[in-house]
Amino acid sequence: MHETPTPPGRLDIDESVAGVLRIRIVNPARYNAMSLSMWEALGDALAQASQRPDLRAVVLQGDGDRAFVSGADISEFGAQRNDPAQTARYDRAVARAQEALTTSPVPTLALIQGVCMGGGMGLALACDLRYCNAAARFRMPAARLGLGYGRDGVKRMCDILGASRAADLFLTARTFDGVEAGRIGMVHEVFSDADFPALAQARVQAVAENAPLTLRAARLAMRHVLGGPGAPDAQQVDDAVQACFRSQDYQEGQIAFREKRAPAFMAR
């Protein structure tokens, strides 16, 4: 008998909501694990998105409700990470995708249901905002696999969760649920399984309806404060802030406030 091959993973791009780029990670047979080709495709998609002036938010989520991303696709390590050159290519692809999220000019949101482990945690932590359902399951299993975890990813976890909690998660490789993820700051909010789709989408919509130039300026300011390679300088931040005050959106915001209606921002 011939074994049926597992369909390759892929990314689905959804732009049905104006101004929102939704990237869905699809590899259901492996709980949405990321293959090398998927890491590279994600980096490409985010690089293209960063050049779009019409974009207001990027949303990252897994296919279905069983998993966000279960990590890297370990089944291909024998072919893709079995010598230094291949390992370096793989690591570059992962780093590029995560860096593209952290340096995105627009807000990035991770919507997490089910399994979120290893590289999935890295992707989620690279996003500005993270929401999960109560049934989500998190784990950093590198120590159970003999893998080294890059310093940028470790630093990001320490920055967000604190060094003590990062040590706990890395050194024990334990699994924790969505409720604990909310308590330790891994995610911003935890929703019930039934409410997750509607409430997570409401958060996306709230971001997308805000003034785009203000959000971009805030992203620059946060990157400047956090520092690191490629961080914008103070002048870039000041220029972005002043552009907000010169914009039509600033005028629209004031008028809408006086008229007690929702503003209609145009990113100009």
MISE-968641 format. One line per 2 residues: number of its first residue (from 1); their letters; for each residue x, y, z of N, C-alpha, C. Coordinates in steps of 0.02 Angstrom, whole numbers. Layout:
REM MISE-968641
NUM> A> X,Y,Z,X,Y,Z,X,Y,Z; ...
***
This chain:
REM MISE-968641
1> MH> 42,-60,0,0,0,0,43,62,0; 19,113,-34,55,176,-37,25,224,14
3> ET> 68,256,52,46,304,102,27,370,68; -30,397,86,-52,460,56,-9,516,83
5> PT> 23,556,38,67,610,62,27,664,97; 59,694,148,27,749,184,28,812,141
7> PP> -29,845,132,-29,907,92,19,958,121; 55,995,79,101,1044,106,64,1102,139
9> GR> 97,1133,187,68,1191,220,70,1252,174; 30,1302,191,28,1362,150,3,1421,192
11> LD> 5,1480,162,-25,1539,192,-84,1560,150; -140,1576,181,-197,1604,147,-201,1678,164
13> ID> -206,1720,113,-210,1792,122,-281,1816,111; -309,1849,160,-378,1873,156,-379,1949,165
15> ES> -405,1985,116,-411,2057,120,-483,2079,111; -530,2037,134,-601,2053,126,-622,2113,168
17> VA> -585,2127,222,-599,2187,263,-551,2241,241; -577,2298,219,-535,2352,192,-483,2373,243
19> GV> -420,2377,220,-366,2400,262,-336,2348,309; -365,2288,309,-341,2235,354,-313,2177,313
21> LR> -251,2161,324,-220,2103,292,-221,2045,341; -260,1994,326,-266,1936,370,-226,1878,340
23> IR> -177,1855,377,-134,1800,355,-152,1738,396; -178,1688,361,-199,1627,395,-148,1572,380
25> IV> -122,1541,433,-72,1489,427,-108,1422,423; -98,1387,368,-137,1327,353,-90,1266,345
27> NP> -92,1223,394,-58,1158,391,-92,1112,441; -156,1098,431,-197,1065,482,-172,996,502
29> AR> -141,960,456,-117,893,473,-62,895,526; -28,953,532,26,960,581,12,1018,629
31> YN> -51,1029,643,-71,1083,690,-40,1150,670; -43,1163,604,-19,1226,576,55,1239,590
33> AM> 95,1186,590,167,1194,598,195,1230,536; 248,1268,547,278,1309,495,336,1273,460
35> SL> 330,1262,395,384,1235,356,430,1291,333; 487,1274,306,534,1325,281,500,1368,229
37> SM> 464,1337,182,431,1376,130,378,1424,158; 346,1403,213,296,1446,245,329,1505,281
39> WE> 386,1492,315,423,1547,346,444,1598,293; 469,1573,237,492,1619,185,434,1657,154
41> AL> 378,1623,143,319,1656,116,292,1709,163; 295,1695,228,271,1744,277,315,1806,276
43> GD> 381,1797,273,426,1854,268,412,1895,205; 400,1862,149,384,1897,86,319,1937,92
45> AL> 268,1905,120,202,1938,126,207,2000,170; 243,1995,225,249,2051,270,292,2107,241
47> AQ> 343,2089,202,384,2140,169,343,2179,119; 300,2145,81,256,2179,34,206,2223,70
49> AS> 179,2198,126,130,2236,164,159,2301,191; 222,2300,209,254,2359,240,258,2417,191
51> QR> 250,2403,126,254,2456,76,186,2486,58; 134,2462,89,66,2483,69,40,2539,113
53> PD> 29,2598,84,4,2654,124,-69,2646,145; -106,2602,112,-177,2593,128,-188,2545,187
55> LR> -136,2511,208,-145,2459,258,-152,2489,328; -197,2459,368,-210,2483,436,-192,2432,489
57> AV> -192,2368,472,-176,2317,521,-159,2252,486; -117,2212,518,-101,2145,495,-123,2096,550
59> VL> -161,2046,530,-187,1996,577,-158,1928,560; -131,1895,610,-101,1829,601,-143,1779,641
61> QG> -163,1724,609,-202,1673,643,-192,1606,610; -208,1552,648,-204,1486,620,-269,1465,587
63> DG> -265,1414,547,-324,1387,514,-363,1344,565; -428,1357,571,-468,1318,617,-458,1339,690
65> DR> -486,1299,735,-481,1316,806,-438,1268,846; -404,1221,812,-361,1174,848,-292,1203,862
67> AF> -270,1250,820,-202,1275,829,-193,1344,798; -152,1384,830,-125,1445,801,-65,1423,758
69> VS> -9,1408,790,49,1378,758,81,1332,810; 91,1269,793,119,1222,840,195,1225,842
71> GA> 224,1268,802,297,1275,800,323,1262,730; 387,1248,726,417,1231,662,397,1159,644
73> DI> 394,1146,579,376,1079,556,437,1033,564; 439,997,619,497,955,636,507,900,586
75> SE> 454,880,551,460,824,504,508,839,447; 521,902,433,566,918,377,637,936,401
77> FG> 650,931,466,716,950,491,771,906,461; 757,843,449,807,800,420,831,823,352
79> AQ> 785,856,315,802,880,248,823,953,248; 796,993,295,806,1065,293,854,1092,345
81> RN> 870,1052,397,914,1078,451,965,1026,471; 995,993,421,1041,939,437,1114,957,423
83> DP> 1128,1019,405,1197,1042,400,1198,1118,414; 1256,1147,427,1260,1217,447,1229,1265,396
85> AQ> 1238,1253,332,1212,1298,281,1135,1296,280; 1107,1237,284,1034,1232,284,1005,1260,349
87> TA> 1038,1247,404,1014,1275,467,1015,1351,466; 1068,1380,437,1073,1453,432,1017,1481,389
89> RY> 1001,1448,333,946,1472,291,880,1470,329; 869,1415,365,807,1408,403,802,1462,456
91> DR> 857,1473,493,857,1523,546,846,1593,518; 875,1607,460,864,1673,429,791,1683,411
93> AV> 759,1631,386,688,1637,367,644,1651,427; 658,1616,482,620,1627,544,631,1698,570
95> AR> 695,1718,573,712,1784,599,682,1839,556; 683,1830,490,655,1880,445,581,1889,456
97> AQ> 544,1834,463,471,1838,473,455,1873,539; 491,1854,592,477,1884,657,497,1957,658
99> EA> 554,1973,628,575,2043,626,527,2086,585; 499,2057,532,450,2095,491,389,2112,532
101> LT> 370,2069,580,314,2085,624,333,2140,673; 392,2136,703,411,2185,753,424,2254,722
103> TS> 443,2256,659,458,2320,626,401,2343,580; 346,2308,581,290,2327,538,269,2400,551
105> PV> 256,2438,499,234,2508,509,162,2513,535; 124,2458,529,55,2458,553,48,2408,610
107> PT> -3,2414,652,-12,2366,707,-20,2295,682; 7,2248,721,1,2177,706,-34,2143,764
109> LA> -80,2097,748,-120,2063,799,-116,1988,788; -107,1951,841,-108,1878,839,-172,1854,872
111> LI> -212,1815,835,-274,1786,861,-260,1712,871; -258,1691,934,-232,1625,952,-287,1580,978
113> QG> -298,1525,944,-343,1472,968,-304,1407,969; -314,1367,1021,-284,1302,1023,-209,1304,1037
115> VC> -171,1263,1001,-100,1253,1013,-59,1312,989; -16,1337,1033,31,1391,1015,97,1374,1049
117> MG> 143,1346,1012,204,1321,1042,265,1339,1001; 323,1343,1034,386,1354,1000,385,1414,954
119> GG> 394,1402,890,393,1456,841,327,1493,840; 273,1460,859,208,1494,864,209,1546,919
121> MG> 240,1530,975,247,1580,1028,291,1637,1005; 344,1621,968,388,1673,942,351,1721,896
123> LA> 308,1694,852,269,1736,807,220,1779,846; 186,1749,895,137,1787,934,171,1844,972
125> LA> 228,1830,1003,263,1882,1041,291,1937,997; 300,1923,933,324,1975,887,269,2023,867
127> CD> 206,2005,882,149,2048,865,137,2099,921; 105,2155,903,89,2207,952,37,2184,1002
129> LR> -15,2153,976,-72,2133,1018,-85,2058,1009; -102,2025,1065,-113,1953,1064,-177,1937,1103
131> YC> -221,1898,1072,-283,1877,1104,-289,1802,1096; -315,1769,1147,-322,1696,1143,-388,1673,1172
133> NA> -406,1611,1158,-463,1581,1191,-439,1543,1254; -486,1529,1298,-468,1497,1361,-437,1428,1351
135> AA> -456,1394,1297,-431,1327,1284,-362,1326,1250; -334,1385,1236,-268,1387,1204,-217,1351,1248
137> RF> -167,1322,1216,-114,1287,1252,-46,1313,1226; -6,1337,1273,59,1367,1256,116,1324,1283
139> RM> 172,1325,1246,231,1289,1270,292,1312,1230; 349,1318,1265,413,1330,1231,454,1266,1239
141> PA> 450,1220,1189,478,1153,1199,549,1143,1174; 586,1197,1162,653,1191,1133,697,1143,1173
143> AR> 692,1147,1240,735,1105,1283,716,1031,1279; 657,1015,1254,637,945,1245,657,919,1176
145> LG> 681,965,1133,698,946,1064,772,954,1050; 809,982,1098,880,993,1087,895,1051,1041
147> LG> 847,1096,1033,856,1153,988,885,1213,1025; 926,1252,990,946,1317,1016,894,1369,996
149> YG> 881,1416,1039,831,1469,1024,868,1535,1020; 860,1571,965,899,1631,950,892,1685,1003
151> RD> 943,1727,1007,944,1779,1060,890,1831,1051; 871,1846,988,817,1896,978,752,1870,1008
153> GV> 738,1806,996,676,1778,1023,677,1775,1099; 734,1757,1127,740,1756,1200,732,1825,1229
155> KR> 765,1874,1198,759,1943,1222,687,1968,1219; 652,1952,1165,583,1974,1158,540,1944,1214
157> MC> 551,1881,1229,512,1849,1282,529,1881,1350; 593,1894,1361,612,1927,1424,582,1997,1429
159> DI> 583,2034,1374,556,2102,1374,481,2102,1390; 445,2054,1362,372,2053,1369,350,2020,1434
161> LG> 380,1964,1451,358,1925,1509,400,1937,1571; 460,1966,1562,507,1971,1616,555,1912,1616
163> AS> 615,1923,1638,667,1871,1636,648,1810,1678; 616,1821,1735,599,1766,1779,548,1719,1747
165> RA> 495,1748,1717,445,1705,1685,473,1672,1622; 515,1709,1585,546,1679,1526,588,1619,1546
167> AD> 624,1625,1601,665,1569,1625,621,1510,1641; 566,1521,1674,519,1467,1692,497,1430,1629
169> LF> 475,1468,1578,447,1436,1519,500,1400,1478; 560,1430,1472,613,1397,1434,642,1337,1471
171> LT> 655,1344,1535,692,1292,1571,649,1232,1591; 584,1243,1601,541,1187,1618,507,1157,1556
173> AR> 500,1197,1503,465,1175,1443,394,1151,1459; 363,1181,1509,296,1158,1530,242,1189,1486
175> TF> 185,1157,1486,126,1181,1449,82,1222,1496; 55,1278,1472,9,1317,1512,-50,1339,1468
177> DG> -105,1355,1501,-167,1369,1464,-177,1443,1452; -232,1458,1418,-247,1527,1401,-257,1572,1461
179> VE> -288,1545,1514,-299,1585,1574,-233,1607,1604; -185,1561,1609,-119,1580,1635,-83,1627,1587
181> AG> -93,1617,1522,-62,1661,1474,-84,1733,1485; -148,1743,1501,-171,1810,1517,-141,1836,1581
183> RI> -135,1794,1630,-109,1815,1696,-37,1836,1692; 4,1802,1652,75,1819,1650,92,1870,1596
185> GM> 43,1891,1556,56,1942,1506,75,1916,1438; 68,1850,1428,81,1822,1362,31,1849,1311
187> VH> -32,1858,1333,-84,1886,1290,-116,1945,1327; -149,1987,1288,-181,2046,1317,-250,2032,1345
189> EV> -286,1986,1312,-352,1967,1337,-365,1894,1321; -405,1863,1365,-425,1793,1355,-501,1791,1350
191> FS> -526,1762,1296,-598,1757,1286,-621,1684,1292; -684,1675,1310,-711,1607,1310,-708,1579,1240
193> DA> -708,1513,1235,-705,1481,1169,-762,1504,1124; -822,1509,1153,-880,1529,1114,-877,1601,1091
195> DF> -850,1644,1134,-848,1716,1118,-788,1737,1077; -738,1693,1073,-675,1714,1042,-682,1743,971
197> PA> -716,1710,925,-719,1737,857,-746,1809,854; -801,1821,889,-832,1887,885,-790,1939,922
199> LA> -766,1923,982,-730,1973,1021,-661,1987,992; -628,1936,966,-563,1948,935,-570,1991,873
201> QA> -622,1978,833,-635,2019,775,-652,2091,794; -687,2100,850,-703,2167,873,-639,2206,889
203> RV> -588,2172,917,-525,2206,931,-490,2226,866; -492,2181,817,-462,2198,752,-497,2259,722
205> QA> -563,2259,725,-601,2314,696,-587,2379,732; -580,2376,798,-565,2436,837,-499,2467,815
207> VA> -449,2425,804,-384,2451,782,-390,2481,712; -424,2444,667,-429,2466,597,-468,2531,590
209> EN> -512,2546,637,-552,2607,632,-518,2668,661; -461,2659,695,-426,2715,724,-385,2752,671
211> AP> -360,2811,689,-323,2853,641,-258,2818,620; -251,2799,557,-192,2761,534,-126,2797,546
213> LT> -124,2863,534,-62,2899,543,-41,2901,617; -90,2905,661,-75,2903,733,-47,2835,752
215> LR> -76,2782,726,-52,2715,742,18,2704,716; 32,2728,656,99,2721,628,150,2761,669
217> AA> 131,2821,690,176,2861,731,188,2827,799; 136,2798,827,144,2763,891,190,2703,884
219> RL> 184,2667,828,228,2609,816,301,2632,812; 313,2688,776,381,2714,772,407,2733,841
221> AM> 365,2767,880,387,2788,946,404,2729,991; 363,2677,989,376,2618,1029,441,2584,1008
223> RH> 453,2579,943,515,2549,920,575,2591,940; 567,2657,939,622,2701,960,637,2691,1035
225> VL> 585,2688,1075,595,2679,1147,628,2612,1163; 607,2560,1128,634,2493,1141,705,2486,1114
227> GG> 723,2525,1063,790,2523,1036,803,2460,997; 867,2444,988,887,2385,951,905,2403,879
229> PG> 932,2355,841,952,2367,772,894,2391,729; 906,2443,690,855,2468,644,801,2510,676
231> AP> 808,2525,740,757,2566,774,758,2637,746; 699,2668,736,697,2736,710,728,2785,760
233> DA> 756,2839,733,786,2889,778,732,2939,800; 751,2983,846,704,3030,876,673,3076,823
235> QQ> 712,3095,773,686,3140,722,632,3107,680; 640,3043,664,589,3007,627,523,3005,666
237> VD> 529,2994,732,470,2992,773,437,3061,775; 477,3113,786,450,3181,789,416,3201,724
239> DA> 447,3182,667,417,3198,602,349,3163,594; 345,3100,616,282,3063,610,228,3094,655
241> VQ> 247,3116,714,199,3149,759,174,3214,729; 219,3254,701,198,3317,671,154,3306,610
243> AC> 167,3252,573,125,3236,515,53,3223,536; 44,3195,595,-24,3184,621,-60,3251,629
245> FR> -26,3300,659,-58,3364,672,-72,3403,608; -35,3388,555,-47,3422,491,-98,3385,447
247> SQ> -122,3329,469,-163,3286,426,-237,3307,426; -271,3286,373,-344,3294,369,-378,3251,423
249> DY> -347,3195,439,-377,3152,491,-380,3187,558; -330,3230,573,-332,3267,636,-392,3314,637
251> QE> -404,3347,580,-463,3390,575,-528,3350,581; -529,3293,548,-588,3249,550,-601,3225,621
253> GQ> -549,3208,657,-558,3185,725,-589,3238,770; -569,3301,762,-597,3355,802,-670,3368,784
255> IA> -684,3367,718,-752,3380,696,-799,3324,720; -776,3261,712,-817,3205,734,-830,3207,809
257> FR> -781,3229,848,-790,3234,920,-844,3286,936; -841,3343,901,-891,3396,914,-961,3373,892
259> EK> -964,3335,838,-1028,3313,811,-1053,3248,843; -1013,3222,890,-1031,3161,926,-1046,3102,879
261> RA> -1001,3092,832,-1007,3036,785,-940,3001,779; -941,2943,748,-879,2906,737,-840,2940,681
263> PA> -774,2950,691,-734,2981,638,-724,2934,578; -716,2964,520,-702,2925,459,-632,2944,436
265> FM> -582,2909,460,-513,2925,445,-493,2899,375; -452,2938,341,-432,2922,272,-357,2912,263
267> AR> -319,2915,317,-246,2906,315,-213,2961,274; -239,3021,281,-206,3078,247,-223,3143,284
***
